[in-house]
Amino acid sequence: MPLPDHDRESAGRDDEAITKLNDVVTKLSTCSDCYYNLGIAYTHKQQWAEAEGALKKSIELKPTNPDPY
């Protein structure tokens, strides 16, 4: 069953965000917010293992930020 238009658009934006954020964290590996946003984008795609890894990295870099928990 095909996705509705708005779901396809969201999926495309998540794919774009994942690509761009992976580029950013490669160059700026200490960006906690980048890893957090990457984790959120992965959750939208239901890529749970990738989301968990990114969120754990965000926590590692900035344990006082409550958002990734």
Residue pairs with C-beta under 8 A, 6 or more apart in sequence:
3 11
10 44
11 44
11 45
14 41
14 44
14 45
15 45
17 37
17 38
17 41
18 38
18 41
18 42
18 45
21 34
21 37
21 38
21 41
22 38
24 31
24 34
25 31
25 34
25 35
25 38
25 57
28 34
30 61
31 61
32 58
32 61
32 62
32 65
33 58
33 62
35 54
35 55
35 57
35 58
35 61
35 68
36 54
36 55
36 58
36 65
36 67
36 68
38 54
39 50
39 51
39 52
39 53
39 54
39 55
39 58
39 68
40 51
42 48
42 50
42 51
42 54
43 51
55 68
56 68
58 65
58 67
58 68
59 65
59 68
59 69
